[in-house]
């Protein structure tokens, strides 16, 4: 395991498990970097990403270690971001890999956890899964995938509702609106995801990679441009009183009071 990420190999399938269950698999900087490195170095024909435990896929940024400090990155993260034009480096790795990615969403996928889920090519939801683009409740904007991928999946109006409200939807609603085409019993989640991954990996890998590349070039926006815009807004908003109040309220277990400053 490296940086809160467990890496396993099952034939031609790489399994990446966010392994910080005590923090609902929230992302700290070491986990972000481990995720990026694992995707970039994967020797696989398919990647499955999931979360440890039964409660969360990924609850987003670790509030205590990242958001409450009001700083968007460490020097090492900032150096990595320079190479990706400002796009979150882990997102850059996921959005530009030619390896198919499957998200096995086993619980809460919130904030950047929601972004992680929608960056996958295919999502399999457990009946326990919950999805929420909760950035607005933190006084922030979503990252690049929320702008460039969510509309592809659910349409502009549904995307606006999810982004503007920060609402958390259950697995059945996620299927209804197009976030996933598969909701399975919790105990069937990994077997279903792995079966799909192995089916993909049994096909000619160069053809699969060419299909994924073609989809990226014809459907997706210029991710690094979107990422630069998103990180500029995130950095600005992290310095606002509302963002700081949201983090403080979360830590203090109280309702936030926003002032528009």
N, C-alpha and C positions, 0 to 999 in steps of 0.2 A: 504493500500500500504506500502511496506517495501523496502527501499534502491533503489528506482527507478523501482520497480517491482510491478505490480498490480496482485493480486491473486484472482481468482474467481472460484467458483464451480458450475458446471452445471450437476446435477446428479452425475454419476460416472466419469465425465470428469473434470480435473483441467485445467483452462485456465491461462497461465502466459503471461502477457503483459509487455514487456519492455517499460517503461513509462518515457522516457526522450526526448520527441520530439524536444525540443529546441536544443538538441545536436545530432539529428538524431538517438536517442536511443543508443548512444555510451555507452560503459560500463566503469563505474568507479569502484573503489574497493567495495563500499557498494553494488552496483548492482551485481557484481560478487558473493559476499557472499550471497546476498538475493536469487539469482538464485540457487546457490548450496543448500541452506537450503530448498528452496521450493521444489526442486526435491527430496531431501532425505526424506522430511517429507510428501510428497504427499500421501493422502489417496484416490487413484483413480485407475481406470482401464485403463485410457488413459490420456495423457497430450498433450495439444495444446499450442505451443509457438508462439507468434506473437509480432509485434511492434505497438506502438501507432502512430496514424496519418496515412497519406497517402504517406509519403515520404520515410520512412526507416523502414525496419525490424530491423536491427542493423548495425551501421556503424563501429563496431569494438571497439577497445580501445579508450577512450577519450584522444585525443592527448595532450590537455592542462594539464590534470590531471595525466596522466600516462607517455606517451612516451617522452614528453618534459623534464621530470624530470630525465630521464635516470636511473630510479630505477624500477626493475621488480615487487616489491611488498612492502606492508606495513608489519610491524611485525606480525599483525594478519593473513594476507594472507600467509606470510612465515610459520607461525606455522601450518596453515591448510595444506599447501603444504607438510610439513614434513610427515603428515599422509597419503599422497597419493603418496609418493615416488618422488615428483617433478612434477607430472602431475597436470595441472591446476585444482584446486579443483572442480570448476563448471563442467569442462569436465569429471572429475572422476565420479561425481554424474550422469551425463547424460549417460556416456558410460557404466556404471555398473548397472543402474536401470533395473529392469525387467518389468517396465511399458512401454508400447508402447508410443513413442513420435512422434507427428506430428508437423512439422514446417509450419505455414501459413505465407509465405513470401510475405509481402505486399509492399515492396519497395527495397531499397538498402540493400543488405547483403554483407558487405565488411569486410575483415580482419577476426577478431574473429567472426563477424556476419556471414561470410561465413562458418566458422568452426561450429558455432552453428547450421546453417541450415543442414550441412551434418552429424552432430551427430544425427539428428532425423532419425527415422526409415522410415518415409514417408514425402515428401515435397509436398505441394500444392503451386504453384506459381501464384500470381496475374499477369495479363498482364503488370503491372507496375514494376514487380520485376526485379532487377539487381543483378548479382552475381560476386564477385571479390575477389580472394585470393591475396590481394594487399600488402602482407607483404614485398615482395622484393622491392617495391617502398619506403618502410619505412626503408630499410637497414636491414631488419630482415628476419628470416625464419618463416614458418608457425608453428602452434602448432601441437600437436600429431594427431588430426583428419585429417589435411591436408596430412600428410604422410600415415596414416593408413586407411582412409576411402575414400578419393577422388579417388584413383586408383580403388577401388571397384566399384565406380559409373561410371566413365568415361573412364577407361583404363589408362595405364601408359603414353602413348604419349600425350593424351589430358590433363592429369594431369600435365605433365611436361610443356606443353604450358601455362596453366593457372598459374602455380606456378612461372615459370621463367620470364614471361612477366608482370604479375600483371594485365592482361587485365580484363575488366569488360564486362560480356556478358548479353544480354537481355533475357527475359523469353523464347522466341521462340528458341533461341540458346541453352539455358539451357535444354529445352525439347529434342532438336535434339541430344545433346551429352550425355543425360542420367542423368543429375542432378535432373530432376523431370520427372514424367510421367503425370503431370496434370498442365495445364495452364488454368486459368479461368478468366472471367471478374472480374475486381477489386471488384465490389459489391457482387460477388458470393464467394469471398475467404473464409470468416469465415463460412458462411453456408455450404460450401463444406467441409471444414476442420472439422467442428463440426459434420456434418452428418457422415463422415468417423469415427471420434472418437467414436461417439455413437454406430455405427455398431460394431466396435471392442469391445467396453465395454459391448455389449449385449451378447458376447460369454463367455463361461466358463473362468473365470479369471485365474485359475490355469493352464489351458491348454495354454492360451495366454502367460502367464509368462514363462512357460516351453519352448515354441517355441522361445521366445526372448532369453532366456538363452542359448538354443541350438545353435542359430545363432551366438551369441557372442563367444561361446566356439569353434565353428568349422570354423568360417570365420574371426573373428577379430584377430589382433595381440595382444601381451601382452601390454595393453595400458600404464601401469605404466612404463614399460621399455622404450617405445617410448616417453612418456612424460618426463622422466628424460633426455633423449638425447636432446629433443626439447628445454627444459628450459635451459639446459647448453649452447646450441648454442644461444638462445635468449639473455641470460644474457651477453654472450661474445659480441654479435653484438650490444647490446644496448650501449656499451661503445665506439663504433667506431665513428669516425668523420662523416662517411656517415649517420649513424642512427641519430645522433644529427643534422646534416644538413637537413635531411628530415623533422624532427619535426619543426625545425626553419622555414624552407621554407613554411610548411603548415600554421603555425601561421601567418607568414608575408605575406602570399598570393603571393608567387613568385615561380618560377621554381627552383628546387634544383640543385646544382652542386656537383656531386659525384667525389671523388678522389681515392677511393679504399683504404682508411685508416680508 
